[in-house]
Amino acid sequence: MKILVLNCGSSSIKYQLFDMANNEEVLAKGLLERIGIENSVLKHRSCEKDPFNETRNVPDHTVGIEWIVNVLLDPVLGVLKDKSEINAAGHRVAHGGENFKGSAFITSAVKADIERLIELAPLHNPANLKGIEAIEKLLPGLPQVAVFDTSFHQSMPEHSFLYALPYEMYSEDKIRRYGFHGTSHKFVAEKAANFLGLNWLDLKIITCHLGNGSSIAAIDHGKSIDTSMGYTPVEGLVMGTRVGDLDLGAMLSIMERNHMTTADANNLINKKSGLLGISGVSSDMRDIEDAAEAGNHRAKMSLEVFAYRVKKYIGAYTAALNGLDLLIFTGGIGENGCLPRKMICANMEYFGIDFDIEKNKGLRGTDAIISKDNSKVKVLTITTNEELVIARDTFKIVS
């Protein structure tokens, strides 16, 4: 079975084509950026063929996915002879609310639920829905599966997910912590345990998915019991452009002083804050590290605030778990950020974390242990692969 996995953002599409019958081989993968913006760029890679990059104008997701499918079918660049070789499509969907405790076969009712949940993920669910509808138009009748970022965290107990608001706001309006990056958190927790020859269902694990969007999860014997993102992906850690934890009284004061609308406030906390807001340099950790090394005080402070916030959550979740066996770093920063990992893990011996600076040095994009041999808690970098999880869930459900 060949499965096309799509991860649609507001102006981008990441994709991979898997051959599940051939050891889950990735036949092709790529990224289409700048959808709806002039000079959209497609970067396509396929097995045993030269990389392909091209620029053209792509006005919407349907045109973008049609271009991707055509490249997959191209006699020179592609890996398929006919559209019929694609047996199913799997989609990353950001928010499943309380409706979805696992991945789901996409029906009209499921689509309606995803659309209804747009208010909970206004930056993500609309793009995810566009990808589903584009496949319906281009490959009518193709089985499709939605894999939700929130599903893994549905095991959180009520005391973890409730906010201290009038209870009716949860019971009637479903205002609660949902959490995100669930696909990644689950994947790397299980993968890390396998890497060590252990069973993740026997362990207490903290997973740190650190990237432009960042979150931490506390996983107790295979179940998520708490996570840093909340009702939306804004809560929790300092992120590329998202504010993370913020005193709501401060937000009200900012809105009042600056005569902000809710749209203005949403733009502030989602797109102008985080590492970008503190540093004034960039939302990209690599740029910030360079600026900090060159002596930029605000860049240095943004690094320290980022690391400190992660460290605090690790301490809190170690307490919530009543101990810790594995601490895992993943995501763009987690897998490649030697300096942030070093800053986060400094002076954590009290928690049984004995970090190895030499093992960590220069380590990027690989699965490895970065704690000392005698460390009570094993610290690891583990590469995530959300697309593979989506392919596996799609295969299981469609089969």
N, C-alpha and C positions, 0 to 999 in steps of 0.2 A: 504493500500500500504506500502510495506517495502522498505526502501531506504538505500543503503549503501553509506555513505559519506566518501570520501578519501581526505586526505590532504598530498600530497606526497612532501617530501623534497628531497634533493640530496642523503641523506643516511638514510632517515626515512620515515615511513608512519604512520600517525595518522588516526584512523578510528572510526566511530560509525555506528551502525545499528539502524535505527528508524522504529517504527511502527506508521505511520502517522494516521492510522485509530483508534488507541488506545491512544488518547491524546498525540501524539508525543512522546510516550514512547521510551526510549533508551533501546533496548534489549541487546546490548553488545557494548563495546568500548575497544580500546586498542592502543598500540604504539609499532611499530617495529622499532628498532634502529640498527645502524651499518650495513646497507645494503652495500654489496661490501667490507666489512671489516670482518676480522675473528671474530668469536663468536658474531654473530648477536643475539639480545635479543628481544623476543616478550613478552609483558606484556598485558595480556588479562583479561577483567572483563566482566561478564555477570550477568543478574538479577538472584538472588536466587541461584547462584552457586559459588563455591569456586574460588578465583582468580587463574590465571594460568600464570606462568612464565617459559619460556624455552629458552635455548641457542642452536643455530645451525648456520651453515654457510649459508648465503643467498646472492648469487652472484648478483642478480638484482631485480628490482621491480616486474617483472612477477612472479618470484619464491616467493617473499615476499607476494604478494597479493594472490597467490595460497595457501600459508600456512594460511593466515588469513581466506580465504573462507573455507578451510578444518576445521579449528578450529570452525568456526560458524556452521559447519555441524556435528561436533563431537558429538556422542551420549551422552557423559558424560559432556563435556565442552560447547557444542554448544547450539544454540537456534533455529536452523532450521533443517528441515528434508530433504529438497531438495533445490538445487540451484535455482529452478524455483520460490521459495518463494521470492527471491530478485527481485523486480519489476523495479528498476532503480538504477543508480549510479550517485551521485553528486560529482563534483570535484572542489576543490579550485584551481583557476588558478591566478597566480600573476599579469600578465600584459595583459590587453586587448587593450592597445593603445586607439586610437580614434574610433576603429572599433566597440567596444561593450559598449553601454550605459546601458546595463542590462545583466542579465544572459542569456545563449543561449543553445538551444538544439544542441548537438554535431553532426555535419555532417562532411564529408570530407573537405568541404570548411572551416568550423570553425577550424578544426584541422590544416589546412594549414595556417590559420591566426595566430593561437597560435605558430606554428613553425616559421613563419616569424617574430614574435615579440620576439623571443629568444634573439635577439641583444639588446633589451631593458631590459630584465631580464634574463641574462645568468646564474644566480645561481638558478633560480626558475622555469621558464617556461619549461626547458628540463625535469625536474623531474615531473612536472604536466602532461606533454605530455606522459611520460612513464607510469603513472598511467592509463591514458585513453586507451593507446594501450594495456596495460596488461589486462584490463577488456574486450576489444574487443577480445582478444585471449582466455581468460578463460571463458567468458560468452557471446559468440557471439550473436548479435542481441539485447542485453540489452540496453534499452534507457539510454542515458547519457546526463548530463547537466553540463556546465561549469559556475561557479560563479566567477566573476573576482574581484580581490582586487581593481582595478582601477575604476570600473563602477560608484560607488557612487560619485566620485570626478569629473565626467564628467559635472556636473552642474557649475563648477568653471567658472567665467567670464574670458574673454580674458586677462584683465589686471592682473589677479591673476596667470594665468598659463604661460604667455609669459616670456621668458628670454630676456635680452637686447642684443641679438645677431642680426646679419643681418636677416631681416624678412624672407628671402628665406630659412633660416635654419629651420624655422617652417613650412612654406607653402609647402616646397618640401621634407624636411627630417623629419618633425614632431618632432623636438627637442623642448620640452616644459615640464612644470611640469605636471605630471600625478597623483602622490599621490598613496598611498597604504593603507592597513588595512581598506579599505572602508567598507567591510562587518561588521567589528567590530565597527567602528565609528557609522555607521547607527544603528546597533542593540542596542548599549548601550545608545545612545541618546533617542531612542524611549522607551527603557525599563526604563530609569531613569524618564522620564516624566510620564509614567504609574505608576511607583512606588510612585510618588508624587500626582497622581490623576490629571495630567495635560495632555494637548495635545502638543506633540513635535512640531507640525506645528505652534504653537503660540509663540515659544520660541527662544531665542538666546542662543546657547549652545557651549561650548568648550569641546571637548573630548580628553583626554590624554591617548593614548594606549601606555603604557610603559612596555617594556620587553627587551629581547635580541635585538629585533628590536623595535624601538619606533617612534611614530609620533603623531602629534596633528592636529586636524581639527577644523575649525570654521564653525558652522552649523547655518544658518539663516533661521528660519521657514521651517525646513526640507530639506534644500539644502546646500550642501557643497560649501562654497565660497572661502576657502583657506585651504591648508594643508602643513605640513612641509616637507614631502618627495617630491622628484621632479621627474626628468626624470628617475631616478633609486631610489631604496630604500636607497641610501647612504646619500642623502642630509638631512639636518635638525638637529635633536637632536643628542647628544652624545649617542651612543648605545653600546651594549656589545663589539663588535669588529669593528664596523663601525665608521668612523671619524665624520660624520655629516657635518655641514657647515665648509668650508675650503676655504681660499683665493686661487684662482686658480694660482695666481702668485707664491705662496709658493709651490704648487704642481709641477709646472714647474721647480722651482729651485731645489727641492728635486730630481726630476728625472734626471736633468742635473748633479748635484753634485755626484749622486750615480750611474750614467750610467744605469738607469732603463729602461726596456722595458715597454710597456703599460701593459703587463701581470704582471710584477713586481709591477707596480703602483696600478693596480686593486687589487692585493693581499694585498698590504699595507693598502689601504683605506677600504677594506672590512673585512679583517681577522686579522690584527695586530694592529688596532687603537682603538678608543673608550675607554671604561672603562679599557679594558685590556692594551691598549697602555699607558695611563696615569699612572695607578696604578702599572703595572708590576706584579700584584698579580693574577688577574682573570678577566674573563668577567662576572662573576656571582655576582650580587649585594649583595647577602648574604655573600660571601667571603670577599667582599670589606668592608662591614659594620663591619665585625669581625676584619679585619686588621686595619681599622681606629680606632676602639675602643681600639685596642692594641697599638696605637700610631704610626702607619705607616703613614708618612706624605703624600706620593704619593696616598695612598688609600683615605685619607681624602680629598685631592685635587680633586680626580676623582669624589667623591660624590658631592663636592661643584660645580664643573664645570657642572655635570649632572643636578643638581637642578637649577642652575642659567640659563642654556640654556632653560629649560622648562619654568621657570618664565618669561623670556624675550618673549617667544612665546605667553604665556598667555596674557601678556600686549599688544603685537602687535595685537593679534586677538580680544581682547576686543575693541581696537580702530577700527579695521576693521568692527566689528559687530555693532559699535556705542552703546555699552552696553552689559551686560551679565546677563543671568538668572541662568544658571546652569554650574558648572564646574565639570567634571566627570573624575575619575581615573579608568582605567581598564588595563588588561594585567597582566602578572606575577608580575611586580614591582608595577604597579598601584593598583592592588587588595591586595597585601600582604606587600608592603613596607611602613611601618608606618613612619620610619625616612625620606625617600625621600619625602613623602607627606607633612610631617611637615616642611621640609626645603623649599620646593617649595612654600607653602602657607604662610610662615612667611612674615610679613610686607606687606600684600596685602590689608589692610583695605581701602586704597585709592580707590581701584577698587570695594569696596563693599563686599570683601571676609573676613569674620570674622571667622577664623578657630578655631575649638574646639579641643584643644590638648588632653583633657580627652576622648572625643568620639573616637578620632583617635587611642589612645593608644591600642596596642595589637589587632587591628582590621585586620583580614585577611580573604580573600576569601568569602566575603559576601556583600549583598546590604545594604548600610547604609548611613545615612546623617552624615557628619563629620564637619559641620559648626555649629556655634551657632544658637540658635533659632531665634535671631533677625538679622541674617546675611542677607543682601540684596541679595547676590548671594548664592544659595544653592550649597554646595560642597558635592559630593557623591562618594563613591566607588561602582562600579557596575560590577558584574561578566559578562564577555563576553561569548558568545557561538556561534562562527562562524559556527560550524558544524550544529547547528539548523537552522541558516539562509540558509545554503546550502541545507539542507533537505527541507525546506519550498519552496525555489525557484524551486528545482527539482520537488517536488510534483505538484506545480502550472503549470510548463511548460509541464511536461509529461501528466498531467491530461488534 
